[in-house]
């Protein structure tokens, strides 16, 4: 199948009226409203790639263009490819590989600026962001995904980029994308896995009955501690759910873990979510003596919840697990929700509480004299995350280019 693609002009912002795939999708990160939120960023330039088949638009993909170093780590290919953290755990490598990783990344850091501008086919939420036309079959959607590496390479050249990446692709598309990406000069890396709770029960009692004895015991223990500590769950909906208490908890949470973004940036991000996705906001909060001490912000579609962010006060110890996993599941099953998407990282906690860990793959292309060094570093980076998931007990099936 032959596909063509066009990078849309910088001032063109596609809507659900322009392309129906952006209207009320099952994945919030593919919603036109999320596009509007992402466009508010000052760290990347947001563009769009329109994919056509025989003159008809069949998909729309977001492009995050970073003209110089300083983009968000998860969407900045030269940084993402060589930075230890959630998507690279060199401490899990064997000593010789760990030493090699250190030498490679130290050397590459000095020349990182040479790989800008850079572009990532991805969107905030650690998702590829590709929205398909609603009438496309699973096979047709898979074919579009497999065409993306070549189309992205052309788009990167048109935008004058020196590096590019296609990020956060799930199975089963990953295997097909890998075959095409390898041929287009991209290098694969396992970026991590998204924790997804699949909910088939229609009541809390049915949900509990479906758990293993071990998980049911853990749940009851964590909920008992939560309630015994005096916490009470509150549910807030709509744009007004994000109030000053939520903002303050998020600012403190980010400061505690050394994450970027003080009061001004947190307020700006929350203002954007309220303005663009306010009606989809759901805040599960943990109150103690009338004071909000913890929260999780979810964005809701018809059948799923997507965790966006969370914040907990220091005195809310023991509340995180009960609120995030158990109280959220209680709300979901009683409200007809079939999935809760928890994002990436914190694999042990998610897996122990029944989440599927669904692998997310990325493909990177670097040019210039250090391209081979990037490829070697990416192979080590991928190996470290593969090892992390193996240790958790949820090994990822390797894409063809990662099979030894």
Secondary structure, 3 states (H helix, E strand, C coil): CCCEEEECCCCCCCCCCCCHHHCCCCCHHHCHHHHHHHCCCCCCEEEEEEEEECCEEEEEEEEEEECCCCCCHHHCHHHHCCCCECCECHHHCCHHHHHHHHHHHHHHHHCHHHHCCEEEECECCCECCCEECCCCCHHHHHHHHHHHHHHHHHHHHHCCCCEEEEEEECCCHHHHHHHHHHHCCCEEEEEEEEEEEECCCCCHHHHHHCCCHHHHHHHHHHHHHHHHCCEEEEEEECHHHCCHHHHHHHHHHHHHCCCCCCHHHHHHHHHHHHHHHHHHEEEEEEEECCEEEEEEEEEECCCEEEEEEEEECHHHCCCHHHHHHHHHHHHHHHCCCCEEEEEECCHHHHHHCCCEEEEEEEEEEECCCCHHHHHHHHHHHHHHHHHHHHHHCCCCCCCHHHCC
